[in-house]
Each structure stands twice: as C-alpha cells, then as structure tokens.
C-alpha cells in the first residue's frame, strides 16, 4: 500500500507533474517486467536463436547426403 503522506503529496502536485509521476511509474513498470520476462539463453541458443527448423534430420541422413554429393562431383 502507498502511505497516505505520499498520496497527499501526489494530490498537491500540479496536474502536469502528476502526469509525469504516472508516466514514470509506467516506465519503471515496463522496464521491470522486461527484465522479469527475459529468460537467460545458453551461448548456443543466443548464437542461433533466430534459426527455426521444422524438419528433423538424423546424422545418418546427413552422412548419406554428404556421400551422395561427393559421388556426383
């Protein structure tokens, strides 16, 4: 809860100053929420986080593709 003295101080401010206090609170709230919602990522995730892959390939399939590519050269 906000102490009554703080509310009284707020109410004695001119309307433009009250708006600045409200804006500042909104700024702090947004800044705090951004820090809370930000989740740490591993180095690998942060390096390649923008890459989205829908198809999964096994190592065997990758090896076979490499062998086939080598045979056609």
N, C-alpha and C positions, 0 to 999 in steps of 0.2 A: 504494500500500500504506500501511497505517496503521503508524506506528512502534511498536515493542514497548513503549516507555515509555507511550504513550497507551493501549494495550490493558491494560497493567498498572494504570495509574491507573483506568481504567474498572472493572476487576475488583475494585479495592479499595473502590469506592463501595457504599453500601447498595443493596439491590435496588430500592427506590423511586427513588433517584437514578439508577440505571442505566436504569430505565424512562423517566425524564424525558429522559435523553440520547437514547434510542431515539426517543421521541416528537418531540424537537426535530429530529433528523435527518430523520424522516419529513415534518415540517412544511417544513423547508428544501428537501427534495427536491421536494415537491409545488409549492411556490412557484416554484422554479427551472423545473420542467417547464411550469408555466402560462405563464411568460414566454417560454420557447423555442417553444412551440406556438402562441402568439398571433402571428398574421400581420397586418402593417400593412394597413390598408384605405385606399383613396382617400376623399376627402371625400364623393363621390357614393355610394360603396358604404356608408360608415358612416351616411349620412343615410337611405338607402333599403334597407339590408341586410335588413330584415325583410320586404320585399315580394317575394313569389315569384310569378312569372308563367309559366304553362305554354303559353299561346297567343301566337304572334307575329303582329304586325300591321304592315303596311307603312305608310309615310307616306301613300301614295296612298289606302289603305283608310281611314285616319283622316280625310283631307281629304274623301273621299266621305261618310263618316258625318256630318261636320260640315255639309256641303252639304245632305244629306237632312234633318237635324234643323232646319236653317234654313228649309227649304221647308215643313215641317209646322207651323211656328209661326204 
